Amino acid sequence: MPFSHPTLAGRVAVVTGGGGVLCSGFSKALAAQGVKVAVLDLSEAAAHAVAEDIVAAGGEAIAVPCDVLDKASLEAARAAVGAAFGSCDLLINGAGGNHPSGTTSKETLEPADLANASSGGSDPSVKTFFDLDPAGIGKVFNLNFLGTLLPTQVFARDMAGKPHASILMISSMNAIRPLTKIPAYSAAKAAVSNFTQFMAVHFAPVGIRVNAIAPGFFSTQQNKTLLWNEDGSPTPRTHKILAATPMGRFGVPEELAGALLFLCDETYSAFVTGTVLPVDGGFSAYSGV
């Protein structure tokens, strides 16, 4: 690990969604700095795999199964973290994701789609904006927004008044420029960015800094089928993304570590709160011309 943040050593971090691609990287980056990491994930197996990797590398970590939409589950996780490591110093709200139930099949609405709908949906492969199920929208929105609000309610109680407490939210480029086809996810991430600013103001008197990272586009196993054809060639969506990314490539998860550690370590960011930091290869800066 090319970073050196000795100030963070010995602190306790809670990482929700810690078994996922990006958040497992967050967990390992923090552990490499001597942070005691609680890896929270709905998948106990995924959380254990990350924790075992950290321990094998000489770090300290525990795996905690947890549902970020269940207050009782979160309270049980808080008790488990407290018993193992003590109270939380760093909360990484990383749980989130998208789901097909909140996604349209096409980027834009076409006249033929309206005709299809009026004829009783003769082409079931087409799902327009008008076909979106409120329950599906709610599922995506709740996971991303309530899935940050509820963990903050549970863990920030212990953080209030502690020196150098910090909360890091995971927003997205979708919050800045909504992508086609995924309205629920984009709206939810916009809410996360707004909530980051709200909490930064709300918690300032009790010493908790709150910031967010807004990742750009990272090619991972989770979005492999969206970005790459079976033969390994780029999909049309990939061509659009890279054409709008000045650096001309996808990010790799390790490239988020610097922003993570910068925002968690008050040696570098003691006067930084309420910011949403893009890590996007210039995507948010490019107008298209």
N, C-alpha and C positions, 0 to 999 in steps of 0.2 A: 504494500500500500504506500503510494508516494506522498501521503499526507501525514502531517504531524500535529496532533491536537492534544497535547498532554493535559490541558485543562479539563477535558472530558473524562479522563480516567476515573473510574470508581463510581460514576453516575449510573442511574438506572433509567433505561429506556424501555418504553412500551411501544411496540410496532404492530398496529393492526393490519391485517392482510399480509402478515409477515411471511407467509408461505408462498406468496406470488413471485412473479419474475422480478419486478422492480423492487418490491419491498424486501425480498430476501437479500437483494444487494444492499439495501439500506441497513438491514440488520447486521450484515457482515462488515460493512464499512464502519459502523459504530463500534462493533465488538473489537475491530482491529485497533481502535483507539483506547481500549481498556474499559469500554462501557459494558455494564451488565445488561444484557438484552433479554427481554421477555418477548418471545415470538408468538403473537396471537393470530389465530386463523380458524376459520370455520372447519377446515380440514385438519384434523389432529395429525394425520400422517405427514402432510406438507409442513406443518409447524415443526414436527419432530425432525424431519430431514434437515431443515435449516439449522435448528439448534445443534444437532449432532455435527454438522459441518463446522459450526463455530467452535464447539468444544474441541473437535479434532485439531483445529488450527491453534488451539491454546487460549481461546477466549472463554467467556462465561455467558451461558444462555440457558433458558428454559423454554419449553414448548407449552403453550396454554391454549387448549381448544376454547373457542369463543365465538358467539354470534353477536355481531355489533348492533343488531337490531333488537336484541333482547336484554333489557336492563338487568335482569337477574343473572344472566350469563356474564355480563360485564362486571357485576359486583363480585361474582365468584372469581373471575379473573383477577380483579383488584386484590382480593384476599390472597390468591395464590402468589401473585407478584410480591406482595408485602411480606409474606412468610419466607419467600426465597431470597429476596434482595433488599427489601425495604420499599419505601414509597417512591413513586415515579418522579423523575426530574425532567425527562424528555418524552413527550408523547408524539408519535408519528402516526397521524391518521391516514393510513394507506389503503384501508379496505375500500373497495369500489369495483366498478365494472359495468359493462353493457350487457344487453340481452336482446335476442331477436324479437321479443314481444314489444319492444319499444322502437323498432326499426322499420322504415319503409323499404320496399323492394327496389324502388327507383330513386334517382337523385331529384327529379322534378316531376310535377304532375302534368300529364299529357292529356289532350282531349280524348284520345282513345281509351284512356284509363277510366274516364268518367262514363264513357259509353259501356265499358265492361261492367262497371258498378251498377248502372241503370238496368242492365240486362240480367241482373242477379249474380254477377261475378262469374261469368263463363270461363274466365282465365284465373284459376285460384292461385297461380304463382304471383299475381300482382297484388301487392298490399300497399294501398295509398295512405296518405295522411288521414283520410276519412275512415279507414279500416283499423286504425290503431286502437287497441283495447286499453281503456283507462286503467285496468288492473295491471297491464304490462308496463304502462308508463309509470304507474305508482311503484312498481317493483324496482325499476331502474332508478327512479328519483330517490326513493327511500334508502336504497343501498348506499348511494353516493352522498346524499345530504344527511339524512338521519343517522347514517352509519359513521358520520363524523361528529354530529351533535351529541349523540348518546355517550360515546366513549369520552368525550370532553367533559360532559356532566359528571361522569363517574371518576375519572382520574384527575381532573384539574382541581378537585377539592383538596387533594393532598399536595398539590403543587403551589397553591396560593400561599404567598408569604415565604416560600423557599427561595434561597438565592439562586439566581441564574436558571430559573425554570423556563422552558421553551416548548412551544407546540408547533409542529410543522404539519401543514395540510398539503394534500396532493391534489392540485387543480389540473388543468389541461389546456392545450391549445383550443380545445372545443369551447372553453369559457370565453376566449377572446374573439374567436371567429368560428361560429357554429358550422360543423361539417354537415354535408348533405347526408340524408338517410338515417341519422341518429339524433332525432330531436330531444328525446328524453335524457340521454346521456349529456348532450351539450348543455341543456337547461340546468341539469343537476350540477355540472361542474361550474357553471356561471354562479350558481347559488353558493358553491363551496368558496369561490373567490370572494364573493360578497361577505360571506360568513367569516372569512379570515379577517377582513377589515373590521367587522363588528366586534369580534373577540379581541382583536388587538387593542381597541379602545376600551372595551369593557373590563379587560383584565389588567390594563396598565397599572392601576393603583396598587394591585397586589403582586406586581413584579413578574407577571408572566408575559413573555414576548410571544407573539403569534405571527407566523409567516407561512407562505406557501411556495411550492415549486410548481411550475406549469410545464410539464414535459412536452416536447414536440413529438416527433414520430420516431418510435423505436421498433425495430423489427424483432419480434420475440415469437416464441412458440405459440402464444395465445392468439396472435393476429396473423399467423403464417398463411392461412388460407385466404385471408383478405388481401394480402400483399403479393403473394406469389402463386403462380400456376403450378400444377403438379409436375411439370417438366422443369421447374425452377426459374422460368421466365417471369418478368414482372407483370402484374395485372394492370389494367388501365388505371385503377386507383393509385397504384404505386407511381406510375408515370406522372399523374397529377400532383401527388405529394412532393416528389423530388423536383418537379418543375417549379414548385412554389417555395422550395427550401434553398436559399442562396448557397449553402454549403454543399448542396447536391448529393446528400447521402442521408441515411437513417442514423440516428444516434445508437450508441450501445449503452446498456444499463450502467456500466461503470462510470460513464460520463456524468451521471447525476450525483456522484459521491461528493464532489467538490462543493456543489451548491448546498447539499445536505449538511455537511460539516461546517461550512461557513455560517449558515443560519442557526445551527445548534450551539456554536461556540461563541460565547460573548466576548472572548478576546478579540474577535474580528467583527462582531455584529451586535454589540451591546446597545447601540442606538438605532437598531433596525427592527421595526415591528410594523405589521400591517402591509407588508409588501408581498406581491406575487411575482416571483422571479421566473421568467421564461428560460428554459434550457432547450432550445429548439432549432439550432442551426440557422437562425435568422428568419424563420417562417413568419413570425408575428410582425416583423419589420418590413416585409416585402409586399408591395401593392399589386404586383403582377405585371408591372410595366417598368 
